[in-house]
């Protein structure tokens, strides 16, 4: 049995590219950096992060459409390593004294680079079954696991989960360059049906921009929400589902593969309550499960789901599993660590089953579907819709140590090598964007309804377009 080194390198590059793009596009609800800016600037900065994710998602679909039109795999891998180089430069530029204005600019550059990486990886690897599956595993599992790493105090960065690790950046760069150098120039990206690229780009732009506008409306509702607040959230959800229905019909007229958009919407809705509990874990007593453990569980779960998704009846199994996840919120909440881990596993398996059973053959539709979990901002806002800024005192000693004291709502963290030297330290006021969403059975029920609605719409469609096995 011979091993195709070129194919293995491409599959590894696709997997790493999916992880890196997902890390850069993930925008967890809590942001915890020490900053000394006015409140108005902090609010503007927080708002810009969701907007930057929308821009990155549109770039990903546009880049994939352009690369499919050009047909060159080498050009696609060039997009990937160009995006990685930008992320490396951003990591060099970010420093503790960086202001919020520059951080906002770097945040947009980061998500645009992530869009280039995701779009290039999809275009280059979608025709390969191994590369396509590893790309999906990298994107979905990282999106699930990244939400668990928002509790710890981190240095100033463009993301609440910090900058990507050097090892990930360099390894992705090496693999992408190797693929660009060794790829067979005669092996071209498959051509798209007429009108698919334009339709997918229009759908990506319309959905992402609408989600961003509606999420800002939901974020302004009171917490806990009043009756009028719930009307706004329900109306926003109905608007998103209605727009998705129109978009799917548009995609079906050009490629017959709009079901992937419904599947990605169901996955994003099912994850809402799980992400709210992951965010809330920081405020509970006791140790939290390591993000690495959650990442490993997510990868195994998605792999298992994808491996069992070849038969059409797996669509129903995936939908049923995803619908059960928000309903489980009525039985268990975030205080049950084991139950939370089981829900993460169920979310990974359900995502793999559903996405794998409706995979499109066109890479542009694939890129569109993979961006939906990041741009489903209305669902995330319903689960975690209030951001409260908390001012605290930050004392930096002469040695490299810190003492951070929170108000009565939060626990105290002490990490000072010389506590007695505090009187010699220079104190400053810092602000944290703090969010502790309440457990909401109403939000869980609403997300369950969304999953059921997407399932009904998905099952009423014609047989979906599926990719070739090789």
N, C-alpha and C positions, 0 to 999 in steps of 0.2 A: 504494500500500500504506500503510494507516494504522497508526499505532503507538498502542496502548492504553497511555497513560501510567500509568493506575491499575494495570494488570496488571504492567507493568514494575517499578513501585515495590514491589508486593507480592512479586514474585519476588526482587528485590534484598533486601528485608527478610527474606525466608525464608532466603536464602543467608547473610546476615550473622548472623542469629539462630542458624543451625546452627553457624557458626564460633564464635560467642561461647559458646554452650551447651557445645560440645565442649571448648573451652579450660577452662571452669570445672569440667567433670566429669572431665577427664583427670587421672589420679593416677599419674604415672610412678613407677617403683620407687625411684629415688634422690632423696633430699631433702637439699639442701645450703644450709643457712642458718647464719649465725653465731648461736649461742644459748648461754646461760650457765646453763641449768637443770639440776637433778639428773637422773640417768639415768632414774629412774622416771617423771619427768614427760615426758622425751623419748620413752620407749616408749609412754606413754599418748597423747601427741600424734600420733605416727606411726600408731597404731592408729585414732585418731579420723578420720583422713583417708579411709581406706577405708570406714568406717561412714558418713561424710557423703556419699560418692558413692552408696551404697545408698539413703540417704534422698532424695537429689536425683532418682534414677531413679524411685522410687516416686511422688514429687511430679509428675514429668513425665507419667506415665501417668494419674494421678488428675486432673491439671489438664486434660488432653486429654479425658478422659471427661466431666468436668463441663461443659466448653465445648461438646462435641458435644450434650449434653443441653439446654443453654441455646440452642444454635443460632445465636448471634450472633458474626459475624466481628469486629465492632468490639470486643466483649468479649475475644475471643482476642488481638487486637493490644494491648489494654490490659494483658493479662497479660504480654505481651512487654516493653512499655516499663516496666512496673512492676518486672520483674526486672532490667532494665538499670539503672534508678535505684538499686536495691539494690546492684548491683555497683559503681556509681560511688561510692556512700557508703562501701562497704568499702574502695575504693582510697584514699579520703581518710583513713579511720581507721587504716589500716596504717602504722606508723612503725617506725623501727629499735628503739625502746625497748619495743615491744609484747611482752608476755610470752606464754608458750605457752598459758595458759588463755584469754586473749582471742583469740589466733590460732585456737584450736580452735572457739570460738564463731563467729568470723567465717567459718571454713571451712564450718561447717554452714549459715550464712546464705548463703554463696556458692553452694553446691550446690542449696539450695532455690530460690534465684533462678534458677539455671540450669535447674532443672526447670520452673519457670513459663515461662521463655523457650522451651524446647524443646516443652513441651506446647502452649503458645499458638501457636507457629509451625506445628506439625503440624496442629492443628485448623483454622487459618486458610488454609493453603496446600495441603492434601492433595488437594483436589478439582481443583486446577489442575496440569496436567502439568508446565508449566515451573517453577512454584513448588515442587512436590513434588521434582522432580529436582534443582533447585538446593539445596534443603534437605538432601537426602541427600548431595550432593557436599560441601556445607559441613561436615556432621557427620563423614562418613567420612574425608575428606582431612585434616581438622584432627586427628582422632584418630590418624591415621597419622603426621602430621608432628610433632605435639607431643612425641612420644617422643624426638625428636632434639635437643631443646633443654634437656636436663637436666644438661649437663656443666659449664656455666659457673657460677662463684660469683655468686650474686645476693643482693640485700638481703633482709631479713626480709620474708616475704610469706605468703599463705595457700596458695601452691602452689609446687612445685619448678620450675615454668616461669614464675614471676612472675605479676603481675596483668595482665589484658588491657590492651592499648594504648588510650590515650585516643582515638585516631582511630577505632578499632573501636567503642568504647563509644558515642561521640557519634554516629557515622554510623548505628549500629543504632537508637539512640534516635530520631533524626530520621526515619528510614524507618518505624519502627513507629508513631510519632505520626501521620505523614502517612497511613499506611494506615488507622489508626483514624478519622481525620477524613474521609477521602475515600471509604471503602468504602461500597458500596451496601447500605443497611440491608435491602433486600428480598432480597439474595443470602445465603441462610442456609446454615449447615453441614448437610450431609446427615445424616439421622437414622440411628441405629445399629440393628442387629438386636437384638431383646430378649435381654438377658443378656450381650451381648458386653462391655460396659464393666465389669460386675462380674467377669466371668471374666478379662479382661485385667489388672485391678487385682490380683486374687488371684494370678494367675500372676507378675506383676511383683514382688509382695511375697514370695511363697514362693521364687522363684528367687534374688532378690537377697539375701535374708536367709540362705538356705542357702549360697550362694556365699561370703558373708562369714564364716560360721561355719567352713566347710570350709577356706577359705584361711588362717584363723588357725591351724588344725591343721597345714596343710602348712608354713606359715612356721616352725613350731617344730621342723621336722626338721633333722637335721644336714646340713652342707654340706662335702664331697660327701655325698650321701645314702647311708645304709646300706641293707641289704636291707629292714629294717623300714620305713625311710623311703620307699622305692619302693612298698612295699605300701600305705602310707597314701596316696601320691599317686595310684596306680592306682585304689584304692578310692574316693577322692574324685572322680576323673574319672568312674568308672562311676556314682556316685551322682548327679552332675550330669546325665549323659546320661539316666539313668533318670527323674529328675524332669522333665527337658525333654520326654521322651516322653509322660509323663502330662499335662503342661501342653499339649502340642500336641493331644493327643486331646480335651482339654477345650475348647480353642479351636476345633477342627474341628467339634465338635458345635454350636457357636453361630454361627460365621461361615465355616467352611470355609477359613480363611486362616492356619492354624497353621504352614504351611511357611515363612513369613517368619521365625519364631522359629528353625527349624532352620538357615536360611541365615545368620542373624546369629551363631548359635553356631559354625558352620563358619568364618566370617570371623574371629571372635575367636580360635579355636584356631590357625588358620594364621598369625596375626600374632605368636604367642608368641615363637618363636625370632628373628624379625626384631627385635622390641622388645628382646630380651635383647642382641642384637648392637649395636643402637643405643645402649643403655645402656653397654655395654662400650667403645664407641668412645672415650670420654673418657680411658681409661687406656692407649691405644695411642699410639705415637710418630707424629708427623706431624700435619698439619692435618686437621681434620674438615670435611666438607662443610657448608656453611651451612644452617641450618634453613629459610631462605627457598627455597633450591634444592630441598630435599626437599619442602617444601610445594607448590611449583610442579609438581614431578614427580607428587606424589600427586593433585593436582587434575586434571591432564591425564589420568592413568591412570584415575581414577574416571569422568571424563567419557566417555572412550573406552569403558569397560566398559558404562556405562549406555546409551550410544548404540547398542550392539550387542546389547542384551539383550531385544529384543522377541520373538524366537522361542524356543519352548520348548526347542529343542536347545541353547540357550546355557546352560541349567542344568548340563548335563554338562561343557561347556567350562569354566565357572566353577569347578565342583567339582574338575576335574582340575588346573586351574592352582593352586588353593589347596592341594590335597594335595601338589603338587610343591614347594611353598615350604619346608615343614619338612624334606622329604627332601633338598633342596639343601644343608642344613646339613652333611651328610656329605661334601660336595664342597668347599664354601667355608665359611669362618668369618668373623667380624667383621673380620679383618685385611685382607680384600680389599674395598677401598672400592667399586670398580666393581660387584663382585658384590652387595654390600649394596644399592646403588642399584637394580640390576636387580631384586632381590627385592622392593624397595619398590614399584617399578612393577608387577611381576607381582601383588603383593598388591592394589594399587589396581584393576587391570584385573579380576582375579578377583572382587573385592568388588562392583564395578559390574555385572559379568555376572550373578553369582548373585543379588544383592539385586534387581536390576532385573527378573529373569525371574520372580520370585515375589512381586511387590509386592501387598499387600492393598489392597482398596478402602476398608476401614474405617480411619480415621485413628488410632483407639486402638491397633489392632494395629500400625500403623506406628510410633507412639510407643514401644510396647513393644519392637519389634525394634531401634529405633535406640538404646535404652538398654543392650541386651545387651552390646555391646563394652566398655562402661565397667564393667559389673558382673560380667564374667567373671573374677572375682578368683582363682578356683582355677587357671585356665590361666596367668595372669600369675605366680602364686606358684610354679607348677611351673618356669617358665622362670627366675625370679629369686626364690628363696625364702629367702635369708638377708640380713638387714640387720644390719650390724655398726657400732657406734658408735665413731668415732675421735676422740680428743681431740687438739687441736692448739693451737698458740700463735698468737694474733692480736695484732699490735702496731699500734696506731693512732698515727700521728705527729701533731704539731701541725698541719701542713698536711693537706689532705684526701687522704691516701694510705695505703696499707696494705702490710704485709708478712705474708704467710701462709706458714708453713713446715709442711709435712706430714711424716708419718713416712716410713720408707724405702719403703713400698709405693706412695706417690704421688709425682707430680712436684711440684717447687717452683714457686710462682708469686711473682714479685717485681714489684710495681708501686709503687715508692716514689720520690717526687720528691726526698726528702732522706734517703737511707739512713743518713747519719751522725747523723741526729737520733733514731735508734732508742733511744738511751740515755735520751732525755728523754720517751719515750712511756710510756703506761700499758699494761701487758700484762695480758691476761686469757685464761683458758682457755675455749675454745669447743668445741662438739661438732658433728660432722657425721654424718648417717646415710649411711654409705658402703656401696655394694654393687657388687661386681664378680663377677657370676655366671660360673661356669665353663662352658665349652662342653660341652653334654651331648647326645650322640647319642641317649641314652635318652629325653630329653624331646622331641626332635624326632620320634622314632618314635611316641611316645605321642600327640602332637598330630596326626600324620598319620593315625593310627588314628581319632582323634576326627572328623577331616574326612571320612574314608571312611564312618564310621558314620552321620554326619549325612546324607551323600549317599544312602546306602542307605535311610534312613528317609524322606528327602525324595522319592526316586523311587518309593517304594511307596505314597505318598499318592495321593488322587484329584487330578484337575486343580485347580490352585490358583485362588483367586478373584483376579481382576486388576482394577485400577482402570480407570475409563473414560478415554479418551484426552484428554478436555478437562476 
